[in-house]
Amino acid sequence: MSNVHDAVLSALRSSGTDILKDADRFRDLITSQLDNSKERRALEIGCDSQFLGTLSGASDKDDLSAAAKTAVDHLTDAYVMDYEVATSVTYEMANAIAELLGIDAPSTGQRKTRMAKKGSFGAPGVIALVLSLCLLAAGLYAAHLNPIFGCTLFPETSELKNVSCKWYGIKDPMGSEYTLLFLENDGDETVRMYVDGNGALEGTSFPKLASGESGLMVLHGRSGMTGVRTRGVPETKEAVESSAVRQLTWSHRTDDRGTVIITITNPTDERIHTYPNSIMLASNGIAAKCCAVGDGGWLEPGTTTVNITRTARPFTLSSADMTPGHGTDLYLNGVKVPMTSD
């Protein structure tokens, strides 16, 4: 599907309105139906329990209109999301809910503006506002170019043959700098990613991506795409997907003590070897987070559990509060592993 309204209506018809009470399940179900668009990215970032809870309690047009305005404010305030994108996503969802309930859809709210009275904002105020905006712009620009808070703001993007690349400059708690590179193979052929020299992080692999697969690379320094290459691989998508590594799935849970546990399921009869940096959790949006988990070893047939709280090694300063399921993906040897419900 290509629009939020149809994806939400389909989910509500198949699962009922109770799905709005489960933010993780709802977000995964909706985003899996959407094309790679700004609306999909907005839901991946901002579709949390507070956002959904605001919309789920409405029973008539007035309630739904008020709920939609509150939900838009939540996206713009909590996630500093573009107003137009927040409004588009929220009202498409509200219209789908209205259609399911058989009530009139709410009209799109108008953007709030504050108009100062004539003569109430003098020259000193104008100067102060301009200086504040200049300082803010300078700070954002500096944060965009340098990982001041652990990650540069907003990704740089590029196309490497048929692979879409999005990268950030990151800094770990020890002050070491890296490049965090997210990949999407948009072509029809299988490709192997690699980087010249010793640019790749120790214990990681150059990901092999079949058509439609997503990948992750962590490189030393903030060199961006410098030295990154692709090489064609003769294997078909079907052959790649039949390998033992591609059969893995993962889920997560938090126990009574707040310990985050992930479970990796290996349904094959093969043992899969991993290194300390083979398994990574990563998320991206305005900024990005990344951490390696586990100590390396073997993924035996059956299930392997990893205590994230104990073993996570952050590559961005904000990785300590990384929560699986909130736009966070698991990668093994640089290839995204599908997530299932625990």
Salt bridges, closest charged atoms under 4 A:
ASP6 OD1 - HIS5 ND1 3.03
ASP18 OD1 - LYS21 NZ 3.69
ASP24 OD1 - ARG27 NH2 2.65
ASP24 OD1 - HIS326 NE2 3.67
GLU44 OE2 - ARG40 NE 3.14
ASP48 OD2 - HIS74 NE2 3.00
ASP73 OD2 - LYS112 NZ 3.23
GLU99 OE1 - HIS5 NE2 2.98
GLU99 OE2 - ARG13 NH2 3.61
GLU156 OE2 - HIS144 NE2 3.36
GLU177 OE1 - ARG222 NE 3.12
ASP196 OD2 - ARG229 NH2 3.34
GLU202 OE1 - HIS220 NE2 3.06
GLU213 OE2 - ARG246 NE 2.72
GLU235 OE2 - LYS208 NZ 2.66
GLU241 OE2 - LYS237 NZ 3.95
ASP295 OD2 - ARG310 NH2 3.75
GLU300 OE1 - ARG271 NE 3.08
ASP321 OD1 - LYS289 NZ 3.18
ASP329 OD1 - LYS336 NZ 3.70
